[in-house]
Amino acid sequence: MINLTFPDGAVRSFEAGTTSLDVAKSISEGLARKVISSLVNNEVWDVSRPLTTDATIQFLTWESDVAKNTFWHSSAHLMAEAVEALYPGVKFWVGPALDKGFYYDMDLGDRKITEEDVAAIEKKMTELAKQNNPFIRKEISKKDAVNYFFEKNDEYKLDLLHNLEDGNITFYSQGAFTDLCRGPHIPNTGIIKAIKITNVAGAYWKGDEKNKQLTRLYGISFPSQKELDEYLALLEEAKKRDHRKLAKDLSLYIFDDDTGSGLPLWMPNGTVIIEELEKLAKETETEAGYKRVVTPHIAKETMYQTSGHLPYYADSMFPPMEVDGEKYYLKAMNCPHHHKIFDAEPRSYRELPLRIAEYGTCYRYEQSGELFGLMRVRMLHMNDGHIYCSKEQFFDEFKAVNELYLKYFKIFGIDKFVMRLSLHSPEKLGKKYVNEPELWLETEEMVRKVLIETGTPFIEVQDEAAFYGPKIDVQIYSVIGREFTLATNQVDFNSGLKFKLSFTNQNNEAEVPLIIHRAPLGTHERFIGFLLEHYAGKFPVWLSPLQVKILPISDKFMEYATAVESQLKKAGVRVEIDSRSEKIGKKIREAELGRVPYMLVVGEKDVAADTVSVRRQGVGDTGAIPVQQFIDQITIEIKERKSE
């Protein structure tokens, strides 16, 4: 007999060899029908896998993100089975689950996937799903696994096997399909009720441009058709809010081949948004006691060797340039430059915490296949800052940064967010992370304490820390539920030692400061991309490139329109006149399409009464009011940075 401990602390005994599904059935048939996978000793298991020792157990249903991951990974296997049935000889690379859906990379030879192929694959997947085939796990020796894929002449799976250790290799089969996979999987294919292939793309094997390009099929699946229909409706809305399309419509930025991939050229409209965000950051940081600095766009190799970025971060940096016999790198991060500023003068505990900030331009090498609009670029402007403090000051300083996030969330109408506490992996000390095990545990607990004592909702994620310390990654969600990584709040116990930074403490002794890296608005590229989707291009007035458009009914009212324009400009409002000889209806429609927050229609009655007829974007006609009254209203709206 084995003892299983449930989440509520209850302990029950079962025969050795029983499965999670058997245990679920012993509780209720309803639960058993809903279970997708289980957590056994905090490890995700197939519900059909035998339990042989005492363990903790928790059932995972569709409501769990972990269960969705299992569901979508199993759907990737179902898609591979369908493709193999339709196109014999296909070879597969990897097929992981995503945050939403799944994909599989495959070598189809010279074949190109057409719309007709997509429809055939979806139809075959549905047919195979209805067979209710179980996912069967099989432990296999490395020798037998190699022989299996050698006979299939499958270089892709043989490459995967090369780095796997014997005794830790499993195959999964469903129906006529077998794949190398560590699992876990759902009980059977019948759980998959609704399927949609969402995209066909190319992907280089192992992400290397020098390798063969494979076909990548993306898909999504659900336990019901209703959920798929809702998802597809949301997808359509997301297409309308695609930041690349909206940015083109609003003339915010362009990419140019002669300039280079991933290097946006900001147009006047986009530059307005950049400057408004920077103005907000500067005002907020000045109020919070930050001092502003400016640092160069390049630095010598020696500085990045000292910081540790070259051994840990070299793949994300542009190749060096040689000047006067020395190597220089484009700046990929601001922190080493800021450390030098801290070290430029003797520091006393009386000066701490020292908070310095910079809207600095950085350059990072992203592979061509990973570039995506504003979300993945090679030039980025960081709302960056560093806080140098003592351990005693850490709690208040880290808390203040988190509160800064919340202030920004309120301004931009961000209602849903989550803080991810990213921790190190002890097995990777000295490789991915600096080898200071005690400092890792100490600083991770310091961050955890701030989050717990301030009641900040957070989740913990292993093996995602910065190389020099734990961090908070801030995940935000747009109004249609899409997740974005916005900002970071990082602890650094390493750079102070590396750069030999110190301050004189109250005992007149040299002490190494703790360093907090923070970027509450992240990069303005990614943040503007998020805002474009979040607002569907309809920016709040304070952030809108053009805040007011004056629409004279005919040319004879141009003089009055120009006088109103002059008053608005004097009040600091961004305003233009539509001076074309077009019908007023067309002018209004085009201003609406241009997402201008306010349209002022002026005609004979307005000239006589010194008024403007106000139209609000998405609302319509709100009536005529005196010019000065409108100016007073809009200037308050701009000054208070109202989100609506």
C-alpha positions in Angstrom: 0.0 0.0 0.0 1.0 3.6 -0.6 -0.1 6.8 1.2 -1.2 9.8 -0.9 -1.4 13.2 0.7 -4.0 15.6 -0.8 -3.9 19.4 -0.9 -6.1 19.7 2.1 -3.7 17.6 4.1 -5.9 14.5 4.1 -4.0 11.2 3.7 -5.5 8.1 2.0 -4.0 4.6 1.3 -4.1 2.9 -2.1 -2.7 -0.2 -3.8 0.7 0.4 -5.3 0.4 0.8 -9.0 -2.8 2.7 -8.9 -3.0 5.7 -11.2 -4.0 9.3 -10.6 -7.1 8.7 -12.7 -8.0 5.7 -10.5 -7.7 8.0 -7.4 -9.8 10.7 -9.1 -12.5 8.1 -9.8 -12.5 7.0 -6.2 -13.5 10.6 -5.3 -16.1 11.1 -8.1 -16.7 10.2 -11.7 -17.3 13.9 -12.4 -13.8 14.7 -11.2 -12.3 11.9 -13.2 -13.9 13.2 -16.4 -12.3 16.7 -15.8 -8.8 15.6 -14.8 -6.2 16.4 -17.5 -3.0 15.7 -15.6 -1.8 15.6 -12.0 0.9 17.0 -9.7 2.8 14.2 -8.0 5.3 15.5 -5.5 5.0 18.8 -7.4 5.9 17.1 -10.7 3.4 17.0 -13.6 2.4 13.4 -14.4 0.2 11.6 -16.8 -3.0 10.5 -15.0 -2.4 7.0 -16.4 1.1 6.7 -14.9 1.3 4.2 -12.0 2.0 5.5 -8.5 4.4 3.2 -6.7 5.5 5.2 -3.6 4.1 7.6 -1.0 3.5 11.0 -2.6 1.6 14.2 -2.5 -1.1 14.5 -5.2 -3.1 17.2 -6.8 -5.5 17.0 -9.7 -5.2 19.5 -12.6 -8.2 20.4 -14.7 -8.7 22.8 -17.7 -8.9 25.8 -15.3 -5.1 25.3 -14.5 -2.5 26.8 -16.8 -0.3 23.8 -16.2 -3.2 21.5 -17.4 -3.6 23.7 -20.5 0.1 23.3 -21.2 -0.4 19.5 -21.1 -3.5 19.7 -23.3 -1.8 21.8 -25.9 1.4 19.7 -25.9 -0.8 16.6 -26.5 -2.6 18.5 -29.3 0.8 19.1 -31.0 1.3 15.3 -31.0 -2.1 14.8 -32.5 -1.2 17.3 -35.2 2.0 15.5 -35.9 0.0 12.2 -36.2 -2.3 13.8 -38.7 0.5 15.3 -40.8 2.4 11.9 -40.8 -0.8 10.1 -42.0 -1.3 12.6 -44.8 2.3 13.1 -45.8 4.4 9.9 -45.2 8.1 10.5 -44.8 7.7 13.8 -42.9 10.3 14.3 -40.1 9.7 16.2 -36.9 11.9 18.4 -34.7 10.1 19.8 -31.6 6.5 20.5 -30.8 6.0 22.4 -27.6 3.0 24.0 -26.0 2.8 27.8 -25.9 1.0 30.2 -23.6 -1.9 29.9 -26.1 -1.8 26.8 -28.2 1.1 24.9 -29.7 3.3 24.4 -32.7 5.4 21.7 -34.3 8.5 22.1 -36.5 8.7 19.6 -39.4 10.7 18.8 -42.4 8.3 18.2 -45.3 11.0 18.1 -48.0 10.1 20.4 -50.9 6.4 20.5 -50.0 4.7 23.8 -49.2 1.6 23.8 -47.0 -1.4 25.4 -48.8 -4.8 26.4 -47.4 -6.2 23.2 -48.7 -3.5 21.3 -46.8 -4.4 23.2 -43.6 -8.1 22.2 -44.0 -7.1 18.6 -44.6 -4.8 18.5 -41.5 -7.6 20.0 -39.3 -10.1 17.4 -40.7 -7.6 14.6 -40.0 -6.9 15.8 -36.5 -10.6 15.9 -35.7 -11.0 12.4 -37.1 -8.1 11.0 -35.0 -9.3 12.8 -31.9 -12.6 11.0 -32.1 -10.8 7.6 -31.9 -10.2 8.3 -28.2 -6.7 6.8 -28.5 -4.9 6.8 -25.2 -1.5 8.4 -24.8 0.9 5.6 -23.8 4.1 6.3 -22.0 7.1 3.9 -22.5 10.5 4.1 -20.9 13.2 3.1 -23.4 17.0 2.7 -23.4 19.0 5.2 -25.3 20.3 2.4 -27.5 16.8 1.3 -28.5 15.7 4.9 -29.0 18.7 5.6 -31.3 18.0 2.4 -33.3 14.3 3.3 -33.7 15.1 6.7 -35.2 18.1 5.5 -37.1 15.9 3.1 -39.0 13.6 6.0 -39.7 16.6 8.0 -41.0 15.5 10.8 -38.7 18.4 13.1 -38.1 16.3 15.5 -36.0 15.3 13.1 -33.3 18.8 11.6 -33.3 20.2 15.0 -32.6 17.8 15.4 -29.7 18.9 12.0 -28.3 22.5 12.9 -28.5 22.3 15.1 -25.3 19.9 12.8 -23.4 21.1 10.5 -20.7 20.3 6.8 -20.7 17.6 6.0 -18.1 15.8 9.2 -18.6 14.3 8.7 -22.1 10.6 8.1 -22.8 8.5 7.5 -25.9 4.8 8.5 -26.1 2.4 6.8 -28.6 -1.2 7.5 -29.5 -2.9 5.6 -32.4 -0.3 5.0 -35.1 2.1 7.8 -34.0 5.2 7.5 -31.7 7.4 10.3 -30.6 10.4 11.0 -28.4 8.9 13.0 -25.5 9.3 13.4 -21.8 5.6 14.2 -21.5 3.2 14.4 -19.7 0.1 14.0 -21.8 -3.7 14.0 -21.5 -5.4 10.6 -20.9 -6.7 10.3 -24.5 -7.3 12.2 -27.7 -11.0 12.3 -27.2 -10.7 15.1 -24.8 -9.7 17.4 -27.7 -13.0 18.5 -29.1 -12.2 21.6 -31.2 -9.1 22.3 -33.3 -7.8 25.2 -35.4 -4.5 25.6 -37.2 -3.7 29.2 -36.8 -0.6 29.9 -38.8 2.0 28.4 -41.1 5.6 29.8 -40.9 9.2 29.0 -41.5 11.6 28.3 -38.7 15.3 27.5 -38.9 16.4 24.2 -37.3 17.6 25.1 -33.8 16.9 28.7 -34.6 20.2 29.0 -36.5 20.0 30.8 -39.9 22.8 28.6 -41.2 20.6 25.5 -40.8 17.7 24.2 -43.0 14.4 26.0 -42.8 11.6 23.8 -41.4 7.9 24.3 -41.7 6.3 25.4 -38.4 2.6 24.7 -38.0 0.8 26.6 -35.2 -2.5 25.5 -33.7 -5.0 25.9 -30.9 -7.4 23.4 -29.4 -10.0 23.4 -26.7 -12.3 20.9 -24.8 -15.3 22.5 -26.5 -16.3 24.2 -29.7 -17.7 27.2 -27.7 -14.3 28.0 -26.2 -12.7 27.8 -29.7 -15.3 30.1 -31.1 -14.7 32.6 -28.3 -10.9 32.4 -28.8 -11.2 33.0 -32.6 -13.4 36.0 -32.0 -10.7 37.3 -29.6 -8.1 36.6 -32.2 -9.9 38.7 -34.7 -10.1 41.5 -32.3 -6.3 41.1 -31.7 -5.7 41.4 -35.4 -7.5 44.7 -35.5 -5.3 45.8 -32.6 -2.0 44.5 -34.1 0.5 47.2 -33.1 2.3 46.9 -36.5 -0.9 47.7 -38.5 -2.0 50.5 -36.1 1.5 52.1 -36.1 1.4 52.2 -39.9 -2.1 53.7 -39.9 -1.0 56.4 -37.5 2.4 57.0 -39.1 4.4 56.3 -35.9 7.5 54.6 -37.1 9.0 52.7 -40.1 11.7 50.1 -40.7 14.0 50.6 -43.6 16.4 48.2 -45.3 19.2 50.7 -45.6 18.9 51.5 -41.9 18.9 47.9 -40.9 16.5 45.2 -39.4 15.1 45.9 -36.0 16.1 49.6 -36.0 13.0 51.7 -36.0 12.9 55.2 -37.5 10.5 57.2 -35.4 8.2 59.5 -37.3 6.9 62.8 -35.8 3.7 61.2 -34.5 5.7 58.4 -32.8 8.2 60.8 -31.4 5.4 62.7 -29.6 4.4 59.5 -27.8 8.1 58.8 -26.9 8.6 62.3 -25.5 5.3 62.2 -23.5 6.4 58.9 -21.9 9.8 60.2 -21.2 8.3 63.4 -19.7 6.1 61.3 -17.4 9.1 59.2 -16.3 11.2 62.2 -15.6 8.5 64.0 -13.6 7.8 60.8 -11.6 11.4 60.0 -10.9 12.3 63.6 -9.9 9.4 63.5 -7.4 10.8 60.1 -6.1 14.3 61.6 -5.6 16.2 60.3 -8.6 19.1 62.2 -10.2 19.4 62.1 -14.0 22.5 61.0 -15.8 23.6 60.6 -19.5 26.1 57.9 -20.6 27.8 57.0 -23.9 26.4 54.6 -26.5 29.6 52.5 -26.5 32.2 51.3 -24.0 35.4 49.4 -23.9 35.5 45.6 -23.6 37.2 45.8 -20.2 34.1 47.3 -18.6 31.8 44.5 -19.8 34.4 42.0 -18.7 34.3 43.5 -15.2 30.5 43.5 -15.1 30.3 39.9 -16.3 28.1 40.7 -19.3 30.6 39.4 -21.8 30.7 35.8 -20.5 27.0 35.7 -19.6 25.4 38.0 -22.1 27.8 38.0 -25.2 25.3 36.4 -27.5 22.9 39.3 -27.1 25.6 41.9 -27.8 26.6 43.2 -31.2 30.2 42.2 -32.3 32.9 44.6 -31.1 34.5 47.3 -33.2 38.3 47.9 -32.9 39.5 51.5 -32.2 43.1 52.4 -31.5 43.9 48.8 -30.9 41.1 48.3 -28.3 37.7 46.6 -28.6 34.5 48.7 -28.1 31.0 47.4 -27.8 27.7 49.0 -28.5 26.0 49.5 -25.1 23.6 46.7 -24.4 22.7 47.9 -20.9 23.2 51.0 -18.9 24.1 49.5 -15.5 28.0 49.3 -15.9 28.0 53.0 -16.9 25.9 53.9 -13.8 28.3 51.9 -11.6 31.1 54.0 -12.8 29.2 57.2 -11.9 28.6 55.9 -8.4 32.3 55.1 -8.1 33.4 58.6 -9.4 33.2 60.1 -6.0 33.7 58.9 -2.4 30.3 57.9 -1.0 29.0 58.2 2.6 26.0 56.4 4.1 24.5 59.9 4.3 24.1 60.0 0.5 22.3 56.6 0.4 20.1 55.6 -1.0 21.5 57.1 -4.2 19.0 56.8 -7.0 20.1 57.6 -10.6 18.0 57.4 -13.8 18.5 57.6 -17.5 16.3 57.2 -20.6 19.3 55.5 -22.2 19.5 54.0 -25.7 20.8 50.4 -25.8 21.5 48.0 -28.7 21.0 44.3 -28.5 21.5 41.6 -31.1 18.3 39.8 -31.8 18.4 37.1 -34.5 16.5 38.1 -37.7 13.9 35.4 -37.2 13.1 36.8 -33.7 12.5 40.4 -34.7 8.8 41.4 -34.3 7.6 44.9 -34.8 8.3 46.9 -31.7 8.2 43.9 -29.4 11.7 42.6 -30.5 14.0 45.2 -31.8 17.8 45.8 -31.9 17.6 49.5 -30.7 15.7 50.2 -27.5 15.3 53.1 -25.2 15.2 52.0 -21.6 13.4 53.8 -18.8 16.4 52.7 -16.7 17.5 53.5 -13.2 19.7 52.1 -10.4 19.4 52.4 -6.7 22.5 52.0 -4.5 21.5 51.3 -0.9 22.4 49.5 2.3 20.8 46.2 3.3 18.8 48.1 5.9 17.4 50.4 3.2 16.6 47.6 0.8 13.0 46.8 2.0 11.8 50.4 1.6 13.6 51.0 -1.7 12.3 47.8 -3.4 8.8 48.5 -2.1 9.0 52.0 -3.5 9.8 50.6 -7.0 6.9 48.2 -6.9 4.6 51.1 -5.9 6.0 53.1 -8.9 4.6 50.3 -11.1 1.2 50.5 -9.5 1.2 54.3 -10.1 1.9 53.8 -13.8 -0.7 51.0 -14.0 -3.4 53.4 -12.8 -2.4 56.1 -15.3 -2.5 53.7 -18.2 -5.7 51.8 -17.1 -3.9 48.5 -16.6 -6.1 46.4 -14.3 -4.6 43.0 -14.6 -0.9 42.2 -13.8 1.2 39.7 -12.1 4.7 39.9 -10.5 7.0 37.0 -11.3 9.7 36.4 -8.7 12.4 34.9 -10.9 14.9 32.7 -8.9 18.2 31.1 -9.8 18.9 27.4 -10.3 21.5 26.0 -7.9 22.7 23.5 -10.6 23.7 26.4 -12.9 25.8 28.4 -10.5 29.1 29.4 -12.2 27.5 28.8 -15.6 24.3 30.8 -16.0 24.6 32.5 -12.6 27.4 34.0 -10.5 28.7 31.4 -8.1 27.6 33.0 -4.7 25.1 30.4 -3.3 24.6 32.1 0.1 24.0 35.6 -1.4 21.5 34.1 -3.8 19.4 32.6 -1.0 19.8 35.8 1.1 18.6 38.2 -1.6 15.8 35.9 -2.8 14.4 35.9 0.7 14.8 39.7 1.0 12.7 40.1 -2.2 10.1 37.5 -1.1 9.8 39.3 2.3 9.0 42.7 0.5 6.3 41.0 -1.6 4.7 39.1 1.2 4.7 41.9 3.8 3.3 44.5 1.3 0.6 42.0 0.2 1.8 42.1 -3.5 0.4 39.2 -5.5 3.3 37.2 -7.1 4.3 33.8 -8.4 7.7 32.2 -8.2 9.6 30.9 -11.2 12.8 28.9 -11.1 15.8 29.5 -13.3 14.8 32.8 -14.8 16.8 35.2 -12.6 19.4 37.7 -13.9 22.9 36.3 -13.8 23.7 38.7 -10.9 20.6 38.3 -8.7 16.9 37.6 -8.3 14.4 39.8 -10.1 10.7 40.7 -10.4 9.4 40.5 -13.9 6.1 42.4 -14.3 3.6 40.8 -16.6 0.7 43.0 -17.7 -2.4 42.2 -19.7 -4.0 44.4 -22.4 -7.8 44.9 -22.4 -8.2 41.9 -24.6 -6.2 39.7 -22.3 -2.9 39.4 -24.1 0.1 39.1 -21.8 3.2 41.4 -22.1 6.4 41.5 -20.2 6.6 45.2 -19.3 9.3 45.9 -16.7 11.8 44.5 -14.3 13.0 45.1 -10.7 16.3 43.3 -10.1 18.5 42.8 -7.1 22.3 42.9 -7.8 24.7 41.6 -5.1 27.5 41.0 -7.6 28.3 44.3 -9.4 29.2 46.1 -6.2 31.9 43.5 -5.7 33.0 43.4 -9.3 33.4 47.1 -9.6 34.8 47.5 -6.1 32.0 49.9 -5.1 31.8 51.0 -1.5 30.4 53.6 0.8 31.5 54.6 4.3 29.0 53.3 6.8 28.1 54.7 10.2 31.0 52.8 11.8 33.4 54.5 9.4 33.9 51.2 7.6 33.8 50.5 3.8 30.6 48.6 2.9 29.5 47.3 -0.5 26.1 48.7 -1.5 23.2 46.5 -2.7 22.1 47.6 -6.2 18.5 47.6 -7.5 18.1 47.7 -11.3 14.6 49.0 -12.2 12.9 49.9 -15.4 9.2 50.6 -14.6 8.2 51.4 -18.2 10.6 48.9 -19.7 11.6 50.1 -23.2 9.4 52.6 -24.9 9.4 50.4 -28.0 7.8 47.5 -26.3 5.6 49.7 -24.1 4.3 51.7 -27.1 3.6 48.4 -28.8 1.5 47.3 -25.8 -0.3 50.7 -25.6 -1.2 50.5 -29.3 -3.0 47.2 -28.7 -4.4 48.2 -25.3 -6.0 51.4 -26.6 -6.6 50.0 -30.2 -4.7 53.1 -31.3 -7.1 55.4 -29.5 -4.7 57.0 -27.1 -5.8 59.1 -24.2 -5.7 62.8 -25.0 -2.4 63.5 -23.1 -0.6 60.8 -25.1 -2.2 61.2 -28.5 0.1 62.6 -31.2 -2.7 64.9 -32.4 -5.1 65.9 -29.7 -7.5 68.2 -31.6 -8.5 68.5 -35.3 -10.5 71.6 -36.3 -13.0 71.0 -39.1 -14.3 74.2 -40.7 -17.6 73.5 -42.5 -16.4 75.6 -45.5 -13.5 77.8 -46.5 -15.2 81.0 -45.3 -14.7 79.9 -41.7 -11.0 79.3 -42.1 -10.1 82.6 -40.4 -12.1 81.7 -37.3 -10.6 78.1 -37.3 -7.1 79.6 -37.5 -7.9 81.9 -34.5 -9.1 78.9 -32.5 -6.0 76.9 -33.5 -3.8 79.7 -32.2 -5.5 79.8 -28.8 -5.2 76.0 -28.5 -1.5 76.0 -29.5 -0.9 78.8 -26.9 -2.4 76.5 -24.3 0.0 73.7 -25.3 -2.5 71.6 -27.2 -1.4 69.6 -30.3 -3.9 70.8 -32.9 -4.3 70.9 -36.7 -6.9 72.3 -39.1 -8.4 70.2 -41.9 -8.3 72.9 -44.5 -9.4 70.8 -47.5 -12.4 71.8 -49.5 -14.2 68.6 -48.6 -17.7 67.9 -47.2 -17.8 68.0 -43.4 -19.0 64.4 -43.2 -15.9 63.2 -44.9 -13.7 65.3 -42.7 -15.3 63.8 -39.6 -15.0 60.2 -40.9 -11.3 60.6 -41.7 -10.6 62.3 -38.3 -12.4 59.3 -36.6 -10.3 56.9 -38.6 -7.2 58.9 -37.6 -8.2 58.3 -34.0 -8.0 62.0 -33.1 -9.5 62.4 -29.6 -11.4 65.7 -30.2 -12.9 67.1 -33.4 -14.0 70.8 -33.4 -16.6 71.6 -36.1 -16.8 75.3 -36.7 -19.5 77.0 -38.7 -21.6 80.2 -38.8 -23.2 79.8 -35.4 -19.8 79.1 -33.8 -18.3 82.3 -35.3 -21.2 84.3 -34.0 -21.2 82.9 -30.5 -17.4 82.3 -30.1 -18.0 78.6 -29.6 -16.9 75.2 -31.1 -19.1 72.2 -31.7 -17.3 69.3 -30.0 -17.1 65.8 -31.2 -15.4 63.1 -29.1 -13.7 60.1 -30.6 -16.0 57.1 -30.3 -18.8 59.2 -28.7 -19.9 61.6 -31.3 -21.4 65.1 -31.0 -21.4 66.5 -27.4 -22.6 69.9 -28.2 -21.3 73.5 -28.7 -19.4 75.2 -25.9 -17.3 78.4 -25.6 -13.8 78.1 -26.9 -12.2 79.0 -23.6 -14.4 76.4 -21.8 -13.1 73.7 -24.2 -9.5 74.9 -23.6 -9.9 74.7 -19.9 -11.4 71.2 -20.1 -8.8 69.7 -22.4 -5.9 71.3 -20.6 -7.1 69.7 -17.3 -7.5 66.4 -19.0 -4.0 66.6 -20.4 -2.4 67.8 -17.1 -4.0 65.0 -15.1 -3.2 62.4 -17.7 -6.6 60.9 -17.6 -6.8 57.4 -19.2 -10.2 58.0 -20.7 
